[in-house]
Amino acid sequence: MAGEPLKLIVGLGNPGTEYARTRHNAGFQFVDELARRSGATFRSEPRHHAELARAKIAAADLWLLKPMSYMNHSGDPVRSIASFYKLPLESILVAYDELDFPAGVVRLKQGGGAAGHNGMRDVIAQMGDAFWRLRIGIGHPGDRARVLDYVLGRPSATDAALIEAALTAAADSVPVLLNEGAQIAMNRLHGRDPAGTVAPE
């Protein structure tokens, strides 16, 4: 990566078994996959209201973080860890579910707004917006009144398979991001959309 090397990857989600496979927990699923691949183990960090793991990916030592404060209060654990380890904002990547993208689409970018995502809104309010973000498409129910039940529900088998493929591709992209830079990682991720899906940049 140009500028600051990546030091912290955050996955947004809600703690508890009732939320484990819901659409809103795509960020948790992403960092869980990185931990699985690298043999890292999450441990509870009560003072940071988080679960934290130390992982080695592509020869880089990274922190993996899951806020345990529930989605709408995700900013406090991210700020707490970043402050404790003195991590620049540009060295942080936050992964989260994206309603505006079809299931299976995944996008990498730096900076930007929250686009209505409450977890991202809180992180930005606590930290600023210059961090990297990985947006994992979960699709949209088509009606704003249905969004809450939709994101807290489990995807259909078809959408679950698409999201799983996106998470795999996203995890594959992290070593590329670390070794070859953001542009190459973005080109690979953004060029592998599932057939028939189109996502805005």
Disulfide bonds with the S-S distance in Angstrom:
none
